[in-house]
């Protein structure tokens, strides 16, 4: 009875960690991989994903489903994935509402989260070196180039949804890169949020298929990369995060290339609308709306406190999960 209770408590801890990962993955700029990293499930997750090999699948026929389940750490994966799914579905509708009606405070929140999570990821670098600094610089340059060059209109065809799932999931398991941010760059963030809230089964199934393929194939490469070039890889990811602040700047408008007029920022995929970043004062002047600088600063500070609190709670959960 005692052993069963301890197993149940352990699975509950894993579920809570998955819940935190899913909640993070729905927010552009916050990486579920980072949450996995600081809660102590990252290595177990990669190890479980690496277990999905043809040789292990053969065990279903030769040794039974029980042996296969134990090999892939099935109980761990089930508890973690249930938590991730809960977190994603819980926050999807809220994100749509805030992006439409309160974009500046929300983007400020994202800005603060990315800033503090960049510093958090950099703390995992074991030794500073020229390669580490170079990796950080390259990451910043890549992020700025990607965010500036990213198209605003992408197809809604199922093949592109599959591709989006495969690419986004790779980012979701990286400590430092947000999968939802990648979806934002690919012009599919709002589209997938709508698919979740409206329960579009075909879109979600295709996206999930792409995610599964991307996850199983990328986990092996990522594990090798972090093992062989840990500090350089982490620095590159941190630089990419820092450079991505360019994308989440709160005060921005959409310039109509056909009329030259500015409209309030939105997530609509119109090819004739180009994003333009402004100072708070210029934003208020151009849009004739309040700059909301005080709420924006407040939300950025709250984001930093929020992240540090999650990090503290995650470490407590990690410690608690090891007791007994």
DASULNOR-V736341 format. One record per residue. N is the residue number from 1. RES is the residue in one small letter. PHI is phi in radians with two decimals (none if undefined). PSI is psi as a letter, one per 20 degrees, with the letter a starting at -180 (none if undefined). Layout:
N;RES;PHI;PSI, N;RES;PHI;PSI
This chain:
1;x;none;g, 2;x;-1.15;g, 3;x;-1.12;g, 4;x;-1.11;h, 5;x;-1.11;g, 6;x;-1.12;h, 7;x;-1.14;g, 8;x;-1.11;g, 9;x;-1.14;g, 10;x;-1.09;g, 11;x;-1.17;h, 12;x;-1.16;g, 13;x;-1.06;g, 14;x;-1.12;g, 15;x;-1.05;g, 16;x;-1.11;h, 17;x;-1.14;h, 18;x;-1.13;h, 19;x;-1.04;g, 20;x;-1.15;h, 21;x;-1.14;g, 22;x;-1.12;g, 23;x;-1.10;h, 24;x;-1.21;g, 25;x;-1.12;h, 26;x;-1.41;i, 27;x;-1.78;o, 28;x;-1.05;p, 29;x;1.87;i, 30;x;-1.98;p, 31;x;-1.70;p, 32;x;-1.10;h, 33;x;-1.10;h, 34;x;-1.12;g, 35;x;-1.10;g, 36;x;-1.08;h, 37;x;-1.14;g, 38;x;-1.43;i, 39;x;-1.65;i, 40;x;1.47;j, 41;x;-1.88;j, 42;x;-1.10;g, 43;x;-1.13;g, 44;x;-1.10;h, 45;x;-1.14;g, 46;x;-1.10;h, 47;x;-1.12;g, 48;x;-1.12;g, 49;x;-1.15;h, 50;x;-1.18;i, 51;x;-1.33;i, 52;x;-1.42;m, 53;x;-2.12;q, 54;x;-0.96;h, 55;x;-1.10;g, 56;x;-1.27;h, 57;x;-1.13;h, 58;x;-1.13;h, 59;x;-1.11;h, 60;x;-1.04;h, 61;x;-1.47;h, 62;x;-1.56;h, 63;x;-2.16;i, 64;x;1.81;q, 65;x;-1.13;h, 66;x;-1.10;g, 67;x;-1.17;g, 68;x;-1.08;g, 69;x;-1.04;g, 70;x;-1.22;h, 71;x;-1.12;g, 72;x;-1.52;j, 73;x;1.02;l, 74;x;-1.03;h, 75;x;-1.10;g, 76;x;-1.09;g, 77;x;-1.08;g, 78;x;-1.09;g, 79;x;-1.09;g, 80;x;-1.18;g, 81;x;-1.17;h, 82;x;-1.09;g, 83;x;-1.14;g, 84;x;-1.07;g, 85;x;-1.06;g, 86;x;-1.07;g, 87;x;-1.10;g, 88;x;-1.15;g, 89;x;-1.18;h, 90;x;-1.19;h, 91;x;-1.70;i, 92;x;-1.00;g, 93;x;-1.18;h, 94;x;-1.09;g, 95;x;-1.09;g, 96;x;-1.06;g, 97;x;-1.10;g, 98;x;-1.18;h, 99;x;-1.13;h, 100;x;-1.46;g, 101;x;-1.85;h, 102;x;-2.42;l, 103;x;-1.15;g, 104;x;-1.13;g, 105;x;-1.06;h, 106;x;-1.19;g, 107;x;-1.12;h, 108;x;-1.14;h, 109;x;-1.08;g, 110;x;-1.05;g, 111;x;-1.03;g, 112;x;-1.11;h, 113;x;-1.12;g, 114;x;-1.12;g, 115;x;-1.06;g, 116;x;-1.27;h, 117;x;-1.24;h, 118;x;-1.07;g, 119;x;-1.11;h, 120;x;-1.13;g, 121;x;-1.17;h, 122;x;-1.08;h, 123;x;-1.13;i, 124;x;-1.49;i, 125;x;-1.19;p, 126;x;-1.38;h, 127;x;-2.62;p, 128;x;-1.24;q, 129;x;-2.75;r, 130;x;-1.09;h, 131;x;-1.11;h, 132;x;-1.12;g, 133;x;-1.11;h, 134;x;-1.14;g, 135;x;-1.08;g, 136;x;-1.10;g, 137;x;-1.13;g, 138;x;-1.10;g, 139;x;-1.05;g, 140;x;-1.08;g, 141;x;-1.07;g, 142;x;-1.05;g, 143;x;-1.12;g, 144;x;-1.12;g, 145;x;-1.08;g, 146;x;-1.17;g, 147;x;-1.21;h, 148;x;-1.40;h, 149;x;-1.64;i, 150;x;-1.05;p, 151;x;-1.31;q, 152;x;-1.75;i, 153;x;-2.20;p, 154;x;-2.32;q, 155;x;-1.22;q, 156;x;-1.69;j, 157;x;-1.08;q, 158;x;-1.11;h, 159;x;-1.13;h, 160;x;-1.31;h, 161;x;-1.11;g, 162;x;-1.05;g, 163;x;-1.10;g, 164;x;-1.06;g, 165;x;-1.10;g, 166;x;-1.12;g, 167;x;-1.32;g, 168;x;-1.12;h, 169;x;-1.16;h, 170;x;-1.08;g, 171;x;-1.21;h, 172;x;-1.09;h, 173;x;-1.65;i, 174;x;-1.42;p, 175;x;-1.26;n, 176;x;2.35;h, 177;x;-1.99;p, 178;x;-1.53;p, 179;x;-1.13;h, 180;x;-1.19;h, 181;x;-1.19;h, 182;x;-1.09;g, 183;x;-1.09;h, 184;x;-1.10;g, 185;x;-1.12;h, 186;x;-1.48;j, 187;x;1.28;k, 188;x;-2.17;j, 189;x;-1.18;g, 190;x;-1.14;h, 191;x;-1.05;g, 192;x;-1.30;h, 193;x;-1.08;g, 194;x;-1.11;h, 195;x;-1.10;h, 196;x;-1.21;g, 197;x;-1.23;h, 198;x;-1.67;j, 199;x;0.92;l, 200;x;-1.38;n, 201;x;-1.06;g, 202;x;-1.14;g, 203;x;-1.13;g, 204;x;-1.14;h, 205;x;-1.16;g, 206;x;-1.16;g, 207;x;-1.07;g, 208;x;-1.11;h, 209;x;-1.08;g, 210;x;-1.10;h, 211;x;-1.13;g, 212;x;-1.14;g, 213;x;-1.10;g, 214;x;-1.10;g, 215;x;-1.14;g, 216;x;-1.19;h, 217;x;-1.37;h, 218;x;-1.40;h, 219;x;-1.05;h, 220;x;-1.16;g, 221;x;-1.14;g, 222;x;-1.12;g, 223;x;-1.05;g, 224;x;-1.12;g, 225;x;-1.12;g, 226;x;-1.20;h, 227;x;-1.29;g, 228;x;-1.54;h, 229;x;-2.33;l, 230;x;-0.99;g, 231;x;-1.14;g, 232;x;-1.14;h, 233;x;-1.15;g, 234;x;-1.07;g, 235;x;-1.10;g, 236;x;-1.07;g, 237;x;-1.13;g, 238;x;-1.11;g, 239;x;-1.12;h, 240;x;-1.07;g, 241;x;-1.08;g, 242;x;-1.09;g, 243;x;-1.16;h, 244;x;-1.26;i, 245;x;-1.01;h, 246;x;-1.02;h, 247;x;-1.39;h, 248;x;-1.79;j, 249;x;-1.00;p, 250;x;-1.17;h, 251;x;-1.65;n, 252;x;-2.51;q, 253;x;-2.26;r, 254;x;-1.86;o, 255;x;-1.60;p, 256;x;-1.43;o, 257;x;-1.22;i, 258;x;-1.55;h, 259;x;-2.00;i, 260;x;1.38;j, 261;x;-1.59;q, 262;x;-1.75;q, 263;x;-2.21;r, 264;x;-1.06;q, 265;x;-1.09;q, 266;x;-2.64;r, 267;x;-1.68;j, 268;x;-1.17;q, 269;x;-1.62;m, 270;x;-1.91;p, 271;x;-1.14;h, 272;x;-1.60;j, 273;x;-1.80;p, 274;x;-2.12;p, 275;x;-1.29;p, 276;x;-2.34;p, 277;x;-1.58;q, 278;x;-2.28;r, 279;x;-1.32;q, 280;x;-0.96;h, 281;x;-1.17;g, 282;x;-1.16;h, 283;x;-1.11;g, 284;x;-1.10;h, 285;x;-1.21;g, 286;x;-1.31;h, 287;x;-1.70;i, 288;x;1.02;k, 289;x;-2.32;q, 290;x;-1.08;q, 291;x;-1.33;i, 292;x;0.98;k, 293;x;-1.15;h, 294;x;-1.17;g, 295;x;-1.05;h, 296;x;-1.13;g, 297;x;-1.10;h, 298;x;-1.07;g, 299;x;-1.22;h, 300;x;-1.12;g, 301;x;-1.15;g, 302;x;-1.06;h, 303;x;-1.07;g, 304;x;-1.12;g, 305;x;-1.11;g, 306;x;-1.04;g, 307;x;-1.12;g, 308;x;-1.11;h, 309;x;-1.18;g, 310;x;-1.06;g, 311;x;-1.07;g, 312;x;-1.16;g, 313;x;-1.11;g, 314;x;-1.07;g, 315;x;-1.18;h, 316;x;-1.15;g, 317;x;-1.11;g, 318;x;-1.05;g, 319;x;-1.14;g, 320;x;-1.09;h, 321;x;-1.18;i, 322;x;-1.63;i, 323;x;-1.31;q, 324;x;1.41;none
